[in-house]
Amino acid sequence: MADVIDLLDEGPLNCVHVGGGACTIPRYVAATRPGSRHIVIEPDGLLVNLIREQLDLKAVPKLKVRVAGGREGTQGLWDGSADLFVLDAFTGATMPVELATAEYMADIARVLKPTGTLLINLADGKGLAFARRLTATVRERFGHVALMAEPGILRGRRFGNLILAASPYRLPVDLLTRAAAGGLTQARCMYGETLTKFVAGAPPIKDGDPVLAPVPPPAVFG
């Protein structure tokens, strides 16, 4: 995610973060792009209180936390207001399916500026069926999409995290490919025809579809 953020146009960003966690990405952007504004949407009020106590979020300027579900919180945001929209939401170790649908992607697209960027953290394992369908869902809404993950995860050899980057405008895919390959955790970046082959005709996810988000095997956290 940081590789993508670092390659965005210089200057402060207006950011939305669905799934607050420890506010890692907001704190990273605040450190690397002073003056950025952040709206963090997190449904777990107890977690928000814990993070406020332990990490002193008051030290992060221009950060607001709203205790709300992802879809509810997104509905209340202004049209065309975000340079960066980060979707990093998990219930336990599972991404909520209601945040992976075409209808929700349409609402995210409404919130993004015409040159804005969406980042999604997802997890999948053998076969990558969920990753293929979510990628198809994002591609249906956004004209420019890239998928990044460690090669072993992309081959379905083990359960792990993948990052989707999308924009209605463009993505610096050449620079991103080099940045991902040269990082501490080396990753492969797929886009264009390669990503079309990866999706392999998987259908987009719609509200009400009987889709189960993948659950990591016990050994992952063992």
N, C-alpha and C positions, 0 to 999 in steps of 0.2 A: 504494500500500500504506500509506503514511504517513497519507493521508487517512482510511482506514478505522481504523487503529490510534488515531489522535487522537480519534476519535468513540466509542471504547469507554468503558465506565464508568471513572471515575477510579480511580487507585491502581495499585500494582504488578501485573504480570501474570506468570503461569506460562506460558512460551512454549516451543514446539518449532519448530525450523527444520530442514527437510529440504532440503539443498543449502546448504552453508555459504558458498561463495564467499569474499568478503572480510569476512564477518560484518557486512555493512552494516546490515541490519535489526536484528540483536541490538544493535549499537552505538547505533542510533537509539533503540530502546526503552530501553536502559540510560540514555541521556542525558535522555529525556523522561519516563520513569517509573522513578525510582530505586527500588531494592529489587526489581525484577523478576528472575525466575529464567529461565535459558535452557539448553535442551539443543539443541545443534547436531549434526545428523547429516550427515556428509560422507564419501563413499567415497574421496576422493583424499587419501591420507595425505601425499603430498609437498606438495600445496597447503596442507593444514592446517599443516605445518611452516613453510612460507613465510610464511603469514599470522601465525603466532605470532611469527616473527622480526621481521617488518616492521611489524606493527601493535600489538605488545605486548598480546595479549589478556588478559594478567594484570591489565591496568588496567581491564578490564570485570568488575565484581563478579558473582558468582553465575552464571558462564558455564561450562558443561562441553561439550567437544567429543568426540563419539564417531565414530571412523573406522569407518563401516559403510554398507552400501547402504540406500536409503530404506525399503524394505519390511522388511528385517531389523531395522533400527534401530527402526522404529515398533512392531514386534511386541513389543519388550522394554519398552515404556512402560506405565505404570499406567493402568487404566481411569479415565476422568473426571478426569484430572490437569491438563489444559491449558486455559487461558483463550484462548490464541491458538496456532494451528497454521499455520505458513508453509511452503508447498510452492513452492520456487523452485529446482528441480533441472533442470540441463541437462547433456547430454553434448555438448560442443562448443556448438553453437547449437540443439540439438534436445532437446526434453523426452522423457525415457524413457517409452515407452508403458506399461510396467508400473506406473508411478506415476500413470496416468490412468484406471485401471479401476475398475469398480464394487466389486470385491473390496477394493481398496486404500482406496477412499473409506469402506467399511464399517469398516476398521480405524482410519482417522482419526477417524470418528465415535465409535468406542469410546474413544479417547484424550481427546476433547474433553469438557469439562464441559457440562451441559445448556444453559448460556448462552454457551458458547464460540464462537469465530469461526475459520473457515478462510479463508486467503488463498492463491490459486494464481496464479503468474505463468506464462503460456503465450505461445507465439508462433505466428502463423499469417499466411497471405497470401490471395491471390485465392480467393474462394469461401468461405473460413473454415470449410471442412468439418470440420477437426479441432476448432476452437473450438466448433462447434455440437454435436459429439458429446460433447466433454468437459463442456460445459454441461449437456447432457441427463443425463450420468452423475452430476454433482454434484446436480442437481435431483431425481434419483431417491432420493437419500439424505437431503438436507437440505431443510427446508421453506421456507427463506428464502434466496434467491440473487440476487445482482446481478452484472452484468458491466460493466466500465469499460474504455474505450480511446479513443484519439483518433478523431474522426469519420472521418478518411481511412482508418484501419485497419478500422473497423467497416463501412465501405462496400466493403472489399476492394480498395481502390485501391493499397495497398502493404503489404508485409510489415512486421510489427511486433508489439509486445507488447500483451497484453490481461490484465486482472486480474479474476479471479473472487473474490467474497466470498460466503461461505455460513455459515449458522448454523441449528441446530435451534430457536433461540429467536426472534430478530428481528434486523433490520438497520435502522439509522437512515437509510433510503433517501432521505428528503427532504433531510436535512442532507448526506448523501453526494453527492447530485446537485448541490447548490450548491457543495460543496467541490471536486468534480471539475471543474465548469465554470469555477470561479474561480481555479484553480491556475495555476502557471507554465506547465505543460503541460496545456492545456485538454482535458478528456475528457468523453465522454458516458457516462451511467450508465443501464443498462437493467435493468428488473426487472418482475415481474408479467406482465401480458398481452403487453407489448412483448417481453419475453424469451421468452415462449412462441412468438411469431411468429418470433423470431430462430432458435430451435431448429428450427422447421418440421418436426417429426416425426423428427428425426435420432435414431438409436438410441443408447442408452448403450454404452459400451465395456466389454466383458467380457474377463477373462483368456483369452488364446488367440485373440482376434479378430485377423484380418489387417489391422491398422491401422498405417499409416506416419505418424509425426509429421512435420510439414512442415519442410522444409529451406530456409533463406533463400537467395534468389538471390545470386549472387556479388557483385552491386553493393552489397548491404547493408553489407558490411564492406570494400568497395573504397575 
